[in-house]
Amino acid sequence: MSIGSFHPPRRMLMGPGPSDVSERVLAAMARPTVGHLDPTFITMMDEVKSLLQYVFQTRNELTFAVSAPGSAGMECCFANLVEPGDKVIVCQNGVFGGRMKENVERCGGVAVMVQDDWGCAVDAQKLEEALLQHPDAVLVAFVHAETSTGAQSDAKTLVELAHQHDCLAIVDAVTSLAGTPLKVDEWQIDAIYSGSQKCLSASPGLSPVSFSPRAAEKIGNRQTKVQSWFLDLNLVMGYWGGEGKRAYHHTAPVNCLYGLHESLVMVQEEGLENAWARHDKNHRTLRKGLEQLGISFLVAEQDRLPQLNTVFIPEGVDDAAVRTQLLNEYNLEIGAGLGALAGKVWRIGLMGHASKQSNIDHCLSSLRAVV
Ligand SMILES: *Cc1c(COP(=O)(O)O)cnc(C)c1O
């Protein structure tokens, strides 16, 4: 038996990620692999760092891409900032807040959960009450853009509250980065992680992260070693950090970084504010079309994410059968509901390169044909 090359079909990716990757990014990834300590590659890594500082709107020195997907960026933040015994207030309003709890506990921390209904934004008042009840807490963590529900939380206010109570703030921006306004320095976010495959529309496999000087100081003052060797920032920065004196830590995913670099160049060309505005405009167009089909949204209008539209599955429609039909007959991927929302909702992504009129048209006409 001989197995041939793999030729994937060309899908339109309008789920919760990955999103459509442009020809330009794919072409960048097909360029020749160089050594991960090659001087040309190191120059490119410095550019990735500058471009990430731009999309995160930060001057944080400690800004780079973890060599693994968004979940690893999450682990990187918690593993470095949580020490055994640390109390961490985790705001949960969907699936990803639950993963934060797992991370806190696996780092030996104590998670205090602040729960909000799925589909709602994180309630700042509940966070404030938890901070008053737990004056010994040292960190607050929440998800800016809950991809499991399509709800957006007020990151600026939540971080302000954390700081008023002497806590640092860890923010999940996997789905928000480059899709919706996010200002790391202005909002004084201490640790933030994202993913390459959502609104940046690069291939999955990299997690942009950034740490404020305050977070770097907390990491520098740890009493215990970071329990993960791979994610220990003190070691990783020997590779991503110092001018000229790069030390081998791990082999960077070279071609994957070419793709991220190209996707960031494209955001820079468009302009970050223009990218935010495009996501917003396309969301409104899709919304109008869905409403004409009688399809309604899970999230209240003021809390909706433009890049992730969670809608109720119309009465009597077979969830799995329709998604299979969309994939097989229309080459269109939309997302299923997660956790408690499984079978009840669809998640239609308009992320990055996929946030455009032709995708909206194809999505609406396909849905019209099958539901
Ligand atoms: C996708 C996502 C993650 C996980 O990212 P992976 O790249 O799948 O590991 C974490 N948080 C949120 C909010 C996400 O949307």
The ligand as an SDF file (V2000), in Angstrom:
LIG
                    3D

 15 15  0  0  0  0  0  0  0  0999 V2000
   -9.6430   29.4610   20.2750 C   0  0  0  0  0  0  0  0  0  0  0  0
   -9.5850   29.9810   21.6880 C   0  0  0  0  0  0  0  0  0  0  0  0
   -8.6550   29.5130   22.6390 C   0  0  0  0  0  0  0  0  0  0  0  0
   -7.7420   28.3640   22.3690 C   0  0  0  0  0  0  0  0  0  0  0  0
   -6.9110   28.5620   21.3040 O   0  0  0  0  0  0  0  0  0  0  0  0
   -6.2840   27.3280   20.5130 P   0  0  0  0  0  0  0  0  0  0  0  0
   -5.4690   27.9640   19.4630 O   0  0  0  0  0  0  0  0  0  0  0  0
   -7.4430   26.5190   20.0120 O   0  0  0  0  0  0  0  0  0  0  0  0
   -5.4740   26.5290   21.4690 O   0  0  0  0  0  0  0  0  0  0  0  0
   -8.6320   30.1170   23.8750 C   0  0  0  0  0  0  0  0  0  0  0  0
   -9.4690   31.1160   24.1960 N   0  0  0  0  0  0  0  0  0  0  0  0
  -10.3840   31.5700   23.3330 C   0  0  0  0  0  0  0  0  0  0  0  0
  -11.2890   32.6890   23.7440 C   0  0  0  0  0  0  0  0  0  0  0  0
  -10.4680   31.0220   22.0550 C   0  0  0  0  0  0  0  0  0  0  0  0
  -11.3710   31.4820   21.1800 O   0  0  0  0  0  0  0  0  0  0  0  0
  1  2  1  0
  2  3  1  0
  2 14  2  0
  3  4  1  0
  3 10  2  0
  4  5  1  0
  5  6  1  0
  6  7  2  0
  6  8  1  0
  6  9  1  0
 10 11  1  0
 11 12  2  0
 12 13  1  0
 12 14  1  0
 14 15  1  0
M  END
$$$$
